Amino acid sequence: MTVNIDGTSFTPTGKNNTLIALTENGEAARRFDLRTNVNGGILDLAFSMWDVKGYPDEGVLEKVYAVSVNHPKTHCHQPNSNSSHCDGSLITFFLVTNSLDGSYWSLGEDDLNSHVTITDNDPVNHTVTGAFDAIIVNDDAADTMHVSGTFTNACYSYYK
């Protein structure tokens, strides 16, 4: 895995990658988290998928998982008039401190550029390959960070 923060390249250490099958409001879904230690903090690339889109057993779809629900590649499903489920991603970076000043996350609905992209998925061996790119902001939006990088055959644990 490679990680760039504000143009500086870092080699991450450790990993804790998980794919979790869950049910929310009666709808089958999956959440993937790719976590690693980098530059004094923890980087988490999280994305969700809904069963209506169809995905491989014990794997994820190869696609762009945008941060914004307004992104043209975001797929949403409305199971009833009270809820809407969208696939998408959340990119966070937490410095190992006791302060929220060290917490950064992706911007949200207005950010049409930030994303996690899965280019290859091996559900048998539980590995994924892809890339990410995002502008993330701290708690009071006073500071931003540009994070990007790639991951190749990142192993994950699958929990049903």
C-alpha positions as CSV (number, residue, x, y, z in Angstrom):
1,M,0.0,0.0,0.0
2,T,1.2,3.5,-0.7
3,V,-0.2,6.6,0.9
4,N,0.4,10.3,0.0
5,I,-0.5,13.0,2.4
6,D,-0.3,16.5,1.0
7,G,2.1,15.3,-1.6
8,T,4.5,13.4,0.7
9,S,4.7,9.6,0.3
10,F,4.4,7.3,3.3
11,T,4.7,3.6,3.8
12,P,1.9,2.4,6.1
13,T,2.4,-0.2,8.8
14,G,0.0,-2.7,10.1
15,K,-3.5,-3.3,8.8
16,N,-6.9,-4.3,10.0
17,N,-9.2,-4.8,7.0
18,T,-12.7,-6.1,7.4
19,L,-15.8,-6.9,5.3
20,I,-18.9,-7.2,7.3
21,A,-22.3,-8.5,6.1
22,L,-25.2,-6.8,7.9
23,T,-28.9,-5.9,7.7
24,E,-30.2,-2.4,8.1
25,N,-33.9,-1.7,8.0
26,G,-34.5,-5.1,6.5
27,E,-32.0,-4.5,3.7
28,A,-28.9,-6.7,3.2
29,A,-25.7,-4.7,3.0
30,R,-21.9,-4.9,3.4
31,R,-19.4,-2.5,4.9
32,F,-15.7,-2.7,4.0
33,D,-13.0,-1.0,6.1
34,L,-9.4,-0.8,5.0
35,R,-7.4,0.5,8.0
36,T,-3.7,1.2,8.4
37,N,-1.3,3.2,10.5
38,V,0.5,6.0,8.7
39,N,2.3,9.2,9.7
40,G,1.3,9.0,13.4
41,G,-2.4,8.3,12.7
42,I,-4.9,5.8,11.5
43,L,-6.2,6.0,7.9
44,D,-9.6,4.3,7.3
45,L,-11.1,3.8,3.9
46,A,-14.7,2.7,4.5
47,F,-17.3,2.0,1.9
48,S,-20.8,0.4,1.9
49,M,-22.7,-1.6,-0.6
50,W,-26.3,-2.7,-0.8
51,D,-27.5,-6.1,-1.8
52,V,-29.9,-4.7,-4.5
53,K,-26.8,-4.0,-6.7
54,G,-25.6,-7.6,-6.4
55,Y,-22.1,-8.5,-5.3
56,P,-20.0,-11.6,-5.2
57,D,-20.2,-14.0,-2.2
58,E,-17.7,-12.8,0.4
59,G,-16.5,-10.0,-1.8
60,V,-17.1,-6.4,-3.1
61,L,-18.1,-4.9,-6.4
62,E,-15.4,-3.5,-8.6
63,K,-16.5,0.1,-9.0
64,V,-16.1,3.7,-7.8
65,Y,-17.4,4.4,-4.3
66,A,-17.9,8.1,-4.2
67,V,-18.0,10.2,-1.0
68,S,-21.0,12.2,-2.3
69,V,-24.5,10.8,-2.9
70,N,-24.7,13.4,-5.6
71,H,-21.9,11.8,-7.6
72,P,-23.1,10.4,-11.0
73,K,-21.6,6.9,-10.2
74,T,-23.4,6.6,-6.8
75,H,-26.2,4.0,-6.8
76,C,-29.1,4.6,-4.5
77,H,-32.1,2.4,-3.7
78,Q,-35.3,3.5,-2.0
79,P,-36.8,0.4,-0.3
80,N,-39.7,2.5,1.0
81,S,-40.9,6.1,1.3
82,N,-39.0,6.6,4.6
83,S,-35.5,5.6,3.6
84,S,-33.0,5.7,0.9
85,H,-29.8,3.5,0.8
86,C,-26.8,4.6,-1.2
87,D,-23.5,3.0,-1.8
88,G,-20.6,5.2,-1.0
89,S,-17.4,5.9,0.9
90,L,-16.1,7.7,4.0
91,I,-12.4,8.5,4.2
92,T,-11.1,9.3,7.7
93,F,-7.7,10.0,9.3
94,F,-7.2,10.1,13.1
95,L,-4.0,11.3,14.6
96,V,-3.2,9.4,17.7
97,T,-4.0,12.2,20.2
98,N,-6.7,13.0,22.7
99,S,-8.0,16.0,20.7
100,L,-10.6,16.3,17.9
101,D,-8.1,18.6,16.2
102,G,-6.5,15.4,15.0
103,S,-9.6,14.0,13.3
104,Y,-10.1,14.5,9.6
105,W,-12.9,13.1,7.3
106,S,-14.1,13.4,3.8
107,L,-16.2,16.4,3.0
108,G,-19.6,14.9,2.1
109,E,-22.4,15.6,-0.3
110,D,-20.7,18.5,-2.2
111,D,-17.5,16.7,-2.8
112,L,-17.7,15.2,-6.2
113,N,-14.0,14.3,-6.5
114,S,-13.2,12.2,-3.4
115,H,-13.6,8.4,-3.8
116,V,-12.4,4.9,-3.2
117,T,-12.1,2.8,-6.4
118,I,-12.0,-1.0,-6.3
119,T,-10.3,-2.3,-9.5
120,D,-10.0,-6.0,-8.6
121,N,-11.7,-8.2,-6.0
122,D,-10.8,-11.8,-5.2
123,P,-13.6,-13.1,-2.9
124,V,-11.9,-16.6,-2.6
125,N,-8.6,-15.3,-1.2
126,H,-10.3,-12.2,0.4
127,T,-8.2,-9.5,-1.3
128,V,-8.9,-6.2,-3.0
129,T,-6.9,-3.9,-5.2
130,G,-7.7,-0.2,-5.9
131,A,-7.0,3.4,-5.2
132,F,-8.3,6.4,-3.2
133,D,-8.2,10.1,-3.5
134,A,-9.8,12.7,-1.2
135,I,-9.6,16.1,0.4
136,I,-10.4,15.6,4.1
137,V,-11.1,18.3,6.7
138,N,-10.6,18.5,10.5
139,D,-13.4,19.1,13.0
140,D,-13.8,22.8,12.6
141,A,-13.0,22.8,8.9
142,A,-10.0,25.0,9.6
143,D,-7.5,22.6,8.1
144,T,-7.6,20.3,5.1
145,M,-5.4,17.4,4.0
146,H,-5.1,15.7,0.6
147,V,-4.8,11.9,0.9
148,S,-4.4,9.5,-2.0
149,G,-2.8,6.2,-2.7
150,T,-3.1,2.7,-3.9
151,F,-3.5,-0.8,-2.4
152,T,-2.7,-4.1,-4.1
153,N,-4.1,-7.4,-3.0
154,A,-5.0,-6.0,0.5
155,C,-6.2,-9.0,2.5
156,Y,-9.4,-8.7,4.6
157,S,-11.4,-10.7,7.1
158,Y,-15.0,-11.5,6.2
159,Y,-17.7,-11.5,8.9
160,K,-21.2,-12.6,8.3
